[in-house]
Amino acid sequence: MSDRKAELAANLAKVRSKIPSDAVTLIVVTKTYPVSDVRALHELGVHDFGENRSDEGVAKAQEVSATWHYQGEIQSRKIRELTSWAKVIHSLDDLSHATKISNAAASEIGIFLQLSLDEDPTRGGVSEAALYPLAELVVGLPNLALKGLMCVPPIGLDPESAFAKIAAVQQRFQGTFSEATSLSAGMSGDFEIAIAHGATHIRVGSSILGSRVAR
């Protein structure tokens, strides 16, 4: 085993030891890291990978067959490319994008709606009230499967408070959309708190791969 693969194996084991249940899906976010790291992690048993840029995602997905997740900002001009490699999209927050993804997809894509706690448009996401018409559209479109909600808490907000609020929104939302059983929340610095508040999908990068490489 190479030194890098051994490093990844140790970091992966440490993160997995903090995940209390197989019901939680670990998504390893590989943005800016080389495809060699993706291959090594895949050999170590990782089956779910995340990207924030479609150009990186499509290149890596061609090299490593896995379940690829997209959690970056959705751009209309990139939607056809995005649907060619991403099996799950975590960042839908626009009615028009839902229709375009449905039209472009050749097979079913899992959809998380992005919730915004502070409704800051620069960070993406929609208010709790806006989730409902967006979900109604998604469930009525072909090739889309509503999975649940995704949220990244605003910087500076206490994680316990933030994830409690997110969990409450998820519970109310699932009361209307019973199929939306999943909650994508939690990253390297806070995934344990997110899991304690019901996260089913966590998106972890630096805790496994180390300090992110600058572009």
Beta strands, then each sheet from edge to edge (+ up, - down):
strand 1: 25-29
strand 2: 48-51
strand 3: 67-70
strand 4: 88-92
strand 5: 109-115
strand 6: 144-151
strand 7: 182-184
strand 8: 201-204
sheet 1: 7+ 6+ 5+ 4+ 3+ 2+ 1+ 8+
end
